[in-house]
Amino acid sequence: MELVNNLVDYFTTLLQHGGLIFGVLLVLLESIIPALPLGVFIALNINAYGTFLGIIISWLSTCLGCYLSFLFFSIFSTRFLNRMKKKKNFNKIINRMKTINFSNLVVLIALPFTPAFAINIAAGLVGISKKKFLIALLTGKIFMITFWGLVGKSLIESVTDITSLIIASILIIIAYFISKFINKKMKIE
């Protein structure tokens, strides 16, 4: 446990001395390399910059990374789709993404354990509008980032802790109702 505390202190100090750009790059890197632990990076940003600024940095960074990934797959979708059409599971995901409405997209993005890279790729490949995806991303990610910022635990602890599940559920319900409000005002469908 002491080793973990020492590592957290070391990386927190590194982020504090490196400036905000290190906090941004850390989360942006996770958006590109999905195997990296987003929850840990959010916790480090919160440790280094405080709760409010840590959440804002993490939110903007992950939104930027996800949007860049979405744009990349939007641009190269035809080539990629032709290669992947033979895979049955891939076609199921693509068909579901083609018909997803704005509120469901926000909720999907807000879920703390949904693999963001899969959503970015699928949304880019099926041609979801840039405006719809960006607004859904900005709306849903703030709740997901807030969840990880408040929970700051491992995946298994978060799934088995009733408080974490209640927080996640409340944040997802709020995200859903906000998405309905935004959809009504902006007519995004």
Summary of the structure (lengths in Angstrom):
residues: 189
radius of gyration: 17.2
end to end distance: 48.9
largest distance: 52.2
contacts: 595
relative contact order: 0.12
helix: 84%
strand: 0%
